[in-house]
Amino acid sequence: MAIKAVFFDIDGTLLNDRKNVSHSTQKAINALKKQGILVGVATGRGPAFVSPFMENLGLDFAVTYNGQYIFTRDRVIYQNQLPKSTVYRLIKYASDRRREVSLGTSVGLLGSNIINMGTSRFGQTISRIVPKKLTRMVERSFKNIIRRIKPQNFETLTTIMREPVYQVVMVATEGETGKIQEKFPHIKITRSSPYSADLISQGQSKIKGIERLGNQLGFDLSEVMTFGDSENDIEMMVGSGIGVAMGNATEVVKQSASYITDSNNQDGIAKALSHYGLIHLDSENDFLSSDENFNKVRDFHRLMDEETNNTPRVYGLEEAGHRADFKLEEIVEFIYAGSQNDQEFEEAVQKLHQAIDKAAAKVQSKEHPESPLIGQVDALVDLLYLTYGSFVLMGVDPGSIFNIVHSANMGKIFPDGKAHFDPVTHKILKPDDWEERFAPEPAIKREVDRQLQKALSRSTQSDKSEIR
């Protein structure tokens, strides 16, 4: 599938544990944008927290407060505030049970010092290193310490709620989720921390926010890649075309992912984007070609063969024969696609046999290439040139289609994490579920249909211009 938009969760994903965006991630974002791929975040954080990342990283948009507030760098796309009555009841519920809450407004998450600490660098670090069985004890300790400093004020919260509130964050363990949901059946509860719950409107989510953006900007959920590490990322990862779990993600998140990459501290984002052919990972051994398609195919072979060749070499006759077989199969498929019936196809194949015999006689009549390497390079470049020529005469732009096929080929990794090869030809084999998950034909059809519609639109406009 062709990826048109990429979304990152922030904490534990876009940010490493030092709360920085790694250099590899910054380079990856720049590489995506150069290709025209849209890049944004989908987070439980609010717009005030996200805005600096929008500017510093040049992001296109942000889905914040778990889908409740969506914006670009120049306008608000969507906002859905919680009803005042619901916010008041949540505040009252929390106050009666001595539960701290914060209210998510456009200017920040306001209210609880405990939650402020929990969402700080220190709190996020603690949440990762404390064993799950000690969560309740740590939560109780946090509350006792903070309350001694400054207990939460109910009246302050009712003053804050005069402004639009898009999300309520409540200190609560995972075991208390059910009780809150039972009391407030008309809200949705999602979590990114074992110590607190994010409360939003029913029907809202990160994936719903991404879908809203897609409807406005022209991309489908199947054309979206998402990255996450927490429970509130699962829905968007499952609902998008490719959902990537960070290496530091929880096990339940990893089980929901299309692919598991390295951690947020070990270039996980860049490695996953490279795995799917959207960027090229720097390698001290590989040269960078001016031909981007060459670089993508090299990434494919680096993934499959675990190494590539950087010194010009000649193919031995047997290996050259296998490479020719691969190309010949595609040529036969090309002829078959244009045949109306089996008889036409069989006649075309016979003509192909004759063409091969004719070509063999032609090359044998010439002087043998002085350098086998130069002869092979010359022939392959002519094949490349003729292929582009065929696209020119078809009126089809192959750029996006090449990316579709490349993405599909990058999916030829088996469940054991490795590529499997034909023992004789070394042709890369397809996993059993490859057709279902990665077959490129539906995406190619959509792209060709798009090009047809665009061509028809140009023709219609031209006809109208001539009439005038």
HELIX and SHEET records of a PDB file:
HELIX    1   1 ILE A   10  LEU A   14  3                                   5    
HELIX    2   2 HIS A   23  LYS A   34  1                                  12    
HELIX    3   3 PRO A   47  LEU A   57  1                                  11    
HELIX    4   4 TYR A   65  GLY A   67  5                                   3    
HELIX    5   5 LYS A   84  ASP A   96  1                                  13    
HELIX    6   6 ASN A  113  GLY A  118  1                                   6    
HELIX    7   7 ARG A  121  ILE A  129  1                                   9    
HELIX    8   8 LYS A  132  LEU A  134  5                                   3    
HELIX    9   9 THR A  135  ILE A  149  1                                  15    
HELIX   10  10 PHE A  154  ILE A  160  1                                   7    
HELIX   11  11 GLU A  174  GLU A  176  5                                   3    
HELIX   12  12 THR A  177  LYS A  183  1                                   7    
HELIX   13  13 LYS A  206  LEU A  217  1                                  12    
HELIX   14  14 LEU A  221  GLU A  223  5                                   3    
HELIX   15  15 GLU A  231  ASP A  233  5                                   3    
HELIX   16  16 ILE A  234  GLY A  239  1                                   6    
HELIX   17  17 GLU A  251  GLN A  255  1                                   5    
HELIX   18  18 GLY A  268  HIS A  275  1                                   8    
HELIX   19  19 GLU A  292  ASP A  305  1                                  14    
HELIX   20  20 LEU A  317  ALA A  337  1                                  21    
HELIX   21  21 ASP A  342  GLN A  364  1                                  23    
HELIX   22  22 PRO A  372  MET A  394  1                                  23    
HELIX   23  23 GLY A  399  ASN A  409  1                                  11    
HELIX   24  24 TRP A  434  PHE A  438  1                                   5    
HELIX   25  25 GLU A  441  ILE A  467  1                                  27    
SHEET    1   A 8 VAL A  76  GLN A  79  0                                        
SHEET    2   A 8 TYR A  69  THR A  72 -1                                        
SHEET    3   A 8 PHE A  61  THR A  64 -1                                        
SHEET    4   A 8 LEU A  38  ALA A  42  1                                        
SHEET    5   A 8 ALA A   5  PHE A   8  1                                        
SHEET    6   A 8 VAL A 224  GLY A 228  1                                        
SHEET    7   A 8 ILE A 242  ALA A 245  1                                        
SHEET    8   A 8 TYR A 259  ILE A 260  1                                        
SHEET    1   B 5 GLY A 108  LEU A 110  0                                        
SHEET    2   B 5 VAL A 101  THR A 105 -1                                        
SHEET    3   B 5 GLN A 167  VAL A 171 -1                                        
SHEET    4   B 5 SER A 196  SER A 201 -1                                        
SHEET    5   B 5 ILE A 187  SER A 193 -1                                        
END                                                                             
